[in-house]
Amino acid sequence: DQVPCWPKVKNGLNIYHASTVMACVAGVTDAAHDGIPYASPSNKAVVATSAVLDNGADVLLTRPQANALNDQGIVTLLNGFNGWRLWGNRTAAYPGTTDIKDAMIPVRRMFNWIGNTIILTADRDVDEPGNRRLIDGVVGTMQSFLNSLIAAGALVDGLIEFRSDENALADISDGKLTFHLTLTPPSPAETLEFVFE
């Protein structure tokens, strides 16, 4: 869940931690996508006059240098054709972990957001009779939610199941119901390659 950011961001006389700026950019990006965190904050505009070190010295990275930082799981700043931008899609788990659900910022955020939304939604069903009606109701409600995310482009695919192999009779009798979700949030299109012939 951590996103290392380097260096700091300077706007006029004020200097900010890049992580603070990244959090703000992520919030603005989420708001532009109906509050759903499926779009990456990378390559989004940053209000800045420069990128700086702790001592105030300017840092101006080339795209290969910025990509080298990204290859180590560090989000940075890049000043290009469109002004200052955040640059990088990877969490601190990368490169040690390449599992997309842990390594990509918007995918990790989507898993967290969907998990939190499901907890808040399913809370009303806790302590209700654990019968087929409840199970079907939870599956139906959650699948409708996932379908709405697919329709919005926030998920490529999503499925919730109540699997018999994950719900032993003893567990069901003891009031413990397990629902299995399969989620595919879209990964950012990090590289666009064009082949000319």
N, C-alpha and C positions, 0 to 999 in steps of 0.2 A: 504493500500500500504506500510505500515511500517513493517520492520522486525527487532525486537530487537535482539541484539547479545551480548553475555557475555561469558567469560571475554575477555581480550585483547590477542593478538597473539604476541609471541616473536620469532624472527628469528635472532640468533646470539646476537648482542647487540641492535638490533632495535626492538622497540615495536610498534605495529599497532593496531588500533581499529578493532575489529572483523568484524564490519560492512563493513569496507574498504576491508578486505580480502574476505568477503562474496560476495561483488560486483565483485571483480576480479574473484573469482571462478565461479560465475554466468555467467560472460562474456566468460570465457574459456569453460564452459559447453555449452552455447549457440552456440559458434563457432563450437564445436564438433557435433552439431545437425543442421548444415546448417543455423545458425543464428536465429533459431526459439526457443523461450524460453519455451519449453514444458517439459524439463527435470529439475528435482530438483537439486539445488546445494548441497543438503544434501548427506552425505556419499561420498563426493568428496575430493580428496587429498588437503591438505593445506601445504605450505612450512612453517614449524615451528619447533622450537626447544622446545617450551613449551607454555602453556597457563598461563597468569599471571594477577594479580590484578594491580591496578594503581601504587601500591608501589613496583611492581616487584616480589612479592611473587608468587611462583608457585601454579597453580591450576590443580589438576589431578582428574577428575571426573570419577566415575564408570558409566557404561551404565545405571543402574537404576537412578542415580543422573542426568545424561544428559537427560534421558527420562522425569524425573520430571520437568526439565526446559522446555522441549518441550511441556509438558502438559499445560504450562502457556504461550505458544506462544513465547518462547525464543529459538533462535538458539544458539548453543554452540559448543564447540570443544571436540573431543573425540580422545584419543590416544589408538589405539587397534592393532589388528594383522597386519593391513596395514598402520601403521603410523598415523600421525595426519589427522583428517578429520573434515569437518563441520558436524554438527549433528542437524537436525531439518527441518521440512517442513512447519511450521505454521507461519502465519503473526501475527502482533500485535492484529488483530481483535479476534483471538482465545484466550481463550475459550469462551469469551462473545458471539462470533458469530461462529456458526458451519457451516454456508452456505459455501460449498466447494469453490465457486467462490471468496469468500472473505477471507477464512481461510487458504487455501493452497497456498504456494508461487508460484509454477509453474502454477497453474490454474489461479490465479489472474494476473500473468504476461502475460499469453496467452490472457486473455480477453483484457488487455490493449494493447498488441501488435496487435491483430486482429483489435481492434477499431482504432488504429492509422493507420494501413495499409489501412483499408477501407476508412478512411477520406482522406488520400493521393490519393487513387485510384479514389474515387468518385468526388474529387474536380473538375475534368475536366468536369463533367456533370452538375455542378451548372450553372444555368441560360440558359441551353439548353431548347428547347421546352418540356414541361412536358406532353408528350403524351405516348401512349402505347409502342411505339418504345423505348423511353428512359427507361421506367419502365422495359420492358423485357430485355433491354441491361444491366441495372444495376443488375438485378436479375441473368442473365446469367453469367456476369463477376464475380460477387461475389460468385456465387455457384461454378464456376470453381475453384476459389481461395480456397474455403472451401474444395472442393473435392481433390485438390492437397495436402492440409494439412492432410486430412484423409488418403490418399495414403501413405504419408510420416510417418504416425503414430503419428503426432503431434495433431490430433483430433481423438476422437472416433467417433464423428458424428458432422455434421454441416449443417444447413439449413437456407436459406434466403427466405422470403416471402414478397409479397406486399399484405397485407390483407385488404379486403374491410371494415371490422369492425374497422380498425385503420386509415382509409383514407376516411373521410366524403367528400362528393362532395364539400362542402363549403371550406374545407381545400385544396383539389386538385385545385379548381378554384383559390384559393389564392396563389398557387405555393408551398404548403407545402406537400411534399410526405414523408410517413413514411414506412420504411422497417423494418421487424422484423427478427432478427437473433436468432437462437437456437444453442448454442454451447456446446459441451461436450469435454473439454480437458481431457487427461488422468491424473488421480491422481497418485501420487507416491505410489508404493507398499511399504507402510510404515512398515507393519508387514508381515512376512512370517511365517506361522504356519504349522508344520508338525505333523500329528497325526500317531502314531505308534500303531499297534495292533498285 
